[in-house]
């Protein structure tokens, strides 16, 4: 096996007999009630049981891209003014 082929395989944790190979599939997810599909998404697929594990780094990148705040400038988090001190209590004048 070539070095490149070894890097794109690993043993299957589900069945224990198969080998997980890197493939590119269509990824499906729901976002605010709408189906989002992403073609050519990297996933590890077992050649025996068919288990699929999507590439964690690619899922992280996709989450960032699908974040509703993506592309917006960050909101500055300024420290607020310190809370106002309660007014001093007044004591009646001594006679």
N, C-alpha and C positions, 0 to 999 in steps of 0.2 A: 504494500500500500504506500502511496506517496505521502509525503509529510503534510501536504495540503488536505488530502482525504482524511488523514487521522485527526486533523484539527476540526473537521466538520462531522465527527461521529462521537458517540458516547454510549455507554450501556443504558438500557431502559430500566428505570426504577420500578415500573409498574409490573411488567411480566418477568423481568430478569433474564429472558432468553434473547430478546431482540436488541437491535442497535438503533439508537436515535440518530437520525441523519438530518442535516440542515436542508430544508426545502423552503420554497417561496410559495405561499398560499394566499388566498384572499381572506383577510381578517374582517370579521363582522362584530359590531358592537352597537348598542343603543345609546343615543345621546339626546336627552330631553324628548323622549318619545319618537325619535326618528332613527331609522336604521342607517348606520354609516358603514360603508365597505371600503377596505383599503387593499388594493391588489398588490401582489408581489411582496407580501409581508413575511419576514423570516420566522420560521417555526421549526422546532425539532419534532420529527415524526418517527415513531417506532416502526421498523419494517416487519414486525411480527404482530403486535397487538393493535397498532394504529394510534396509540396515544399521541396526543399533540400537546406540546408545550411551546407557547409563543416566546420568542426571544425577549428577555426581560429588559434589555437596554432599548430595544425598539418600542416596547410597550411604554416605557418611560418617556421616550421622545414623542410618541403619539399622544400621550396624556398632556404633555406640555402644549402641543399644537392644538389640541381640541379644547384646551382650557378657555373658557369664555373671556378671560382677562388677557389672553395672549395678544401681544402687539400693543397693548396699552401702556402708557408710561406708568411707572410705579407711583403709588400714592405716597407722598411724604408723610412720615409719621412724626409730627412735631410733638414735643412735650407740651402738654397743656399748662395753663397758668396754675400755680399752686392753689389748692382749695382755700377759699376765703376763711379767715378766722372768725369765729363767732364774736359778736360784739361783747365788750366787757360788761360784766354784770355790775349794776350800780347798787351801792349800799346806802341805806338811809343815813343822813348826816347825824352825828352824835350831838346831843345837846349839852 
